[in-house]
Amino acid sequence: MPTPPWARSAAGANTYDAATATVLPTIYERTTAAAMTHGGINLGQGFPDADGPQWLREAAAEAISTNAGPTNQYSPGPGFPWFREAVAAHQRRFYGVELDPQDQVLHTTGATEAIAATILAFAPAGSEVLAFEPFYDSYGAIAALAGAELKTVPLRAPEFRPDIAALEAAVTERTSMILVNSPHNPTGAVFTREELEAIVGIAAAGGAVVMSDEVYEHLMLDDAAGHSTILSIPGADQVAVAIGSAGKSFSVTGWKVGWVTGSARLVNQVRGVKQFTTFCTGGAYQYAVAQGLQDDRGFFAQNQAELRAGRDLLAAGLAEAGLRVFSPDAGYFVLADVRGVTPKTAAEFAAELVSAAGVGAIPVSSLTLPSTQHNPEDELNYLLRFAFCKRHDVLADAIGRLSDWLG
């Protein structure tokens, strides 16, 4: 009997227990639960300690409780026109990309729905989807749900740069999609324009669609890294869609406001899936986010400075404790190699770390293919992901617990 879709999806995200035929919580949920059980500090799940700016939250509240914004009824499936206009204006202001808000911008329930709708739209059953490893776990889940096979090209320390030659070699006649995540979760690598140009060229030559997950675009910690949306690359409009999210940009991860942008043809094809998932959500949140996209009132720069300080604090503490640390150019996470303090894998070390020291972190192996996890020589099995989007006193406490435990 064929494997049912629910089991394929769970297995694709490393959340299927074959022995009991049950779905496990995600690695983020498991890490959070373990930290709570042991009275620990959760540096696993990537959400900020502080909510987004007060003015943004007040705008959403105003929309819910007054006639200032949209009603609390159904919103248009593609998003309110003024929301799509705000996204288009944002892309023009930051990247010089011109989009028609009418048919080149699609509102989604967070980047999660955008990812799901895009992969389901463009990855036929039996095809291959290429991603860089480690990868955000929903990529594996949705590729498997589509009946496609996820294949990977590893990002290697210390720079975690995409191996363009390896990517090109991995393309076959079955390749339907190339998944790009820049700035990258969890490594914090920011792909260069030259790398993006090469990826677009490979996709065009192979007849593949590129999905570019750009949710960390406003969490740049090194200005020299120079993030570019893939839609600013010549020829990308023919083969690529880009995904954005207010959750990460404005520190409101629970709002689930995302969007897909690209050519009218490709966005229309994503809509073919998206309008039969949630159809529409979050009119009040669209109202607030549209204002933030038009004018962030200095929040992006303020947030980046706060994150940069948190990154440096955590990286220094981890290094002093004996771990090899890889400082990111963007995002929420620092990766650390545990082999300087233990011969165990990062997954084994993480389990001890949370139970004995009360610090939750995520093993990077949970964001890899099973074949990688089963290879004891692969360096990805020895990397831990620590979130630094927390208050600095919380980070200092976590560093102290880790250092005391390691002695």
N, C-alpha and C positions, 0 to 999 in steps of 0.2 A: 504494500500500500504506500503511495507517495507520502512524503513528509508534509503534514499540514502547514499552511502559511504561518500560523502563530509560532510553531516550533522553529521553522526556518528563520523567522525574524529574530527570535530570542537567541538562537544559536549564532546568528550573524553578529550579535552584540556581546557574545560571551556570557549570556544570561540564561542558558538552557541547561538544566540538570538532567542529563540523559538517564541516569539511574532511577530517578523518580518521575521522569516525564513532566517536570514542572518548570515554570518560569521563575527565575530568581530576580530579586531587585537589581537595579543597575549598580555598578561599582560605586557610583556617587551616593546612592541611597545606603548601600552596605557600609561604606566608610563613615557616613554621617551617623548611622545607627550605632556603629561600634564606638565612635567617639562619645556619643551620649551615654552609652552603657557604662563606659569606664570613666565618666566624668571628665572627659578629655577636651582638647582643643581641636576643632575640625579645620584642618588645612587641606582637606581633600576636595570638597565641593567648591566650585568656583563661583561664589556669590559674595558681594561685598558685605561688610558689617554695617555700613551706613547706607541709608536709603538715598535716592537721588535728590536733586535740588528741591527745596521747598516750593518754589514757584511752579515747578513742573507738576508736583503732586497737587497743588492747589488748583491748577488748571483742570486736572482730571476730576477733582471733587466738584468744581464749579459746573462742569459739563453734566455730571450725574444729578446734581441737586437743583440746578437752575435752568433757565431757558437760554443760557449764553451759548451753549454748544449743541451738539446733536441730541436727539431724543434717545431714550434707552430702549428703542426698538431696533429691528433689523437695520443694519447699515448696508450699503451697496456691496455686493460680493467682491468686486475688485478693490474696495476701499473707497472712502469718501473722495470726491474730486480734489478738495483742498488738501487732503493728506497726500495724495499722489503728486500734486503740484509741489508740495513741500519736499518730498523725496527727490523729485526732478531738480528742484532749485538747489538742494544740497549737493547733488552729484555735479551740477554745473559749477557751483562755488568752489568745491574742494578739488575737483578733478578735471574741470573743463569738458565734461561729457554732456552732450545735449540729448535729452530724452523727451519724448512726447508723453506727458502724464496720462493722456487718455488711453493709450494702448501699449506703453512700454514700462509701466509700473504696476505691480500687483501687490496689494496688501495681503499678508499672511499672519497666522497666529504664531508669531515668533519665527525665528530661523528654523526651528524644528519642523514646522509644517512646510516651510519653504523647501527645505532639504528633501523631505519626504515626497512632496508633490513633484519636484524636479526630477528626482531619480526615478520615480514611478512613471513619469512622462516619457523619459528618454532611454530607459534601460530595459529592452525586451527580455523576456525569459530566454535563457540559454546564452545570453551575451556576456561579455566581460566588462567589468567596471574597474578602472585603474585609480588607485589612491596612493598618496604618500603615507608611509607607516612610520610612527604611530598615527592613528586617525581617530577622529571623533566617532564614538561608538555607534551613533545613529546611521552613519554611512553603511556600516556592515549590516545593520538590522534591515534597512530599507532595500539595499541591493539584494539581500537574501529574500525579502518579501516579494520583490519583483521577479524572483527566479533567476537572477543574474549571479555571476561568480565574481567576488571581489578579489582582485589581484593587487599586489602592493610593490612599491619601490621604497626602500628604507631611507630615512633621513639619519645620517650618522653624525655623532659628536666629533669635534666640539662645535662646529658651525651649523650643523643640520641643514646644509644646503641641498636643494633638489638635484639629483643626478639626472641630468637631461638625457645623456646617452643611454642610461639604463631605462628611462621612461620610454624613449623611442624604441628601444629593443623589446620592450614589453608589449608594445602594441601589436595586435594580431587582427585578422579579418573579423574576429568576433568582438572586438573592442567597440563598445557603444558610447562610453563616457570616460572622461578624465575628471577626477574630483580634485580641486585645488582648495587649499585652506591657507590663506595668507592675509594678515598675520596668523601664524600657525599655532594651533592647540594640539599638543601641550608644549612644543619646543620654544615658542616665541620667535621663531625665524620669520623674517619678512622677505618674500621673494622679490628679486630685482625685476626691473622692467625687461632686461635682457632674458631672464629666465621665463617670465610670462610670455614674451614674444615667441620664445622657442616652443612653449607649451601650446600656444595658439596655433603655431605652424604645424606641430605634430598632429593636433586634433583635426585641423583642416585637411591635411594630407590623408588622414585615416578615416575621414567621415564621421568623427566622434563629436559629441557635444561636451563642452567644458562647463562644469558647475563650479563657480568660485565663491567659496564661503568666506565673507569678509566681515564677520561680526565684530572682530577686534580692531576695526579700522581706526577708532578714536582712542585706542589704548596704546599708542606709540610711546615707547620709553626712550628711544634713541632717535632723534630727529634725522640723523644721518642715514638711517635705514631706508627712509623714503618710500612709504607705502603708495602703491598705485592700484586703483581698481582695474580689473582685467578689461573692463569696457573701454578703457583709455588706450588699449593696445590696438594698432591697426589690424583690421580683419576680424577682430573679436566679435563684432556685431553679427557676424555670420554663423558663429559656432558657440558662443558663450552667453551664459546668464550669470549675474552676480546677485548674491544674497546679503542683505544687511539686517541689522537688528537694533532696536532702541534699548533693549534690555541691558546689553553690555555698555553701550555708549553713554547711557544716562544713569547707570546703576539702579535700574528698576527691572531686575531679571524676572520678577513675577508678573509683569504686565503682558509679556508675550506679544509684542508688536514687531513684526518683521516685514520684509518686502523682497520681491524679486524684480530685477530690472534686466533689460536686454532688448533685443529687436522685437518688433511687434509680433513677428511670426513665432519666435520661441516663447515669449511671454504668453501668447495666446494658447500655445500647446501646454504650458504648465497650468494655465487656468482650467484646462480640460480635466485635470485631476483635482486641483485645489477647490474648485467650487462644489465638489461633492465630498469634501472632508468636513471642514467647519462651515463652509459657505461664507460666514462673516462673524467677526468678533470685535469686542472692545472699541465701540464708538467713542466713548469718553477718553480712552487711552490714545486713540488716533488723534483726537482733538488736542490733547496735551503734547503729544510727540510732534505733531505738525508745527506747533509753536517752537519747540526746542530745536527742530531741524532748521527752522528759519533763523533762529538766534539762540545759541546755547548759553549766552550771557556769561561767557568765560568759563563755563563748567568743564569743557573738554580739557583746557589747559590746567585748570586747578586739579582735576581728577588725575591727569597724567603725572603731575608733580607729586601728588600724594602716593600714587602707585610706585613711582620711581623710588621714592624714599623707602617704601615698604619692601620693594625688591632688594634694594641694597642692604637693608637691615637683615632680612632673612638670608640672603646669599652669604653675607659675612658670617652670620651665626652658624650656618650649616658648614661652611668651610672650616671655621675654627673647631667645630666638633669632629672634623676629620673626613667629611664627605667631599667628593670632587663636584664642584658646582659649575653649572653652565648658565650664565646670566643671559636672560632673554632680551630681545630688542622691543618686544611688545607683549601685550596680554596680561594674564593674571598669575602665571606660574613660573616657578623656578624648578628646573630638573637637577637632580643630584644623583651621582653614582655612589652606591652604597659599598662598593668593593674595598674602599679604604678602611672600613670599620667592621666588615663582616664578610664571610665567604658565602653567605646565604643569598638567595635571590631577593629582589626588591619586594616581591609578594610575601615571602616568608618574613622578611625584616619588617614590613609594614604591619603585619599581624602582631608581632611582638611589640612594635613601637607604640601602637595604640593601647594594647592591654597593659604593658608594663610602664610606659612613660606618659600615656594619656595624650598622644599626639596622632591625629589621623592624617594620613597621606595616601595617595593613590599610586599603585605600581603601574608603570607605563605599559607593562605587559598586558594589562587588561584592555589596552587600546591597540592591540596587535592581533594578527591572525594566530589561530591555534598552532600552525606550523612553526611560527616564530617562538611561541611560548614553550614548545617542546624541544627547542634547540638550546642546550645549556651554554653554547658558545656565543650566542647572540647577545650583544651588549644591551639591547633594549630590555632584557630581562633583569637588569641590575640598576635600572633607573627608577627613581621615585619622583612623583609630581607633588610639589608643595604650593599651595595657594598663598599669595602675599596680599590679596585684596582684603585685608583685615586691619583692624586698628593696630597701631604700632605697639601698644602695650600687650595686646594679645600675641603678636609675633614674638615679642621679647620673652613672654611667658613660655611659649612653645619652645623657643631656643634653649631656655634654661632647663626645661624638662628633658629635652633631648640630650643636652650636655651632661646633666646629672646622671641620667640613665647610662650613657656610654662611659661615664667615669673619666 
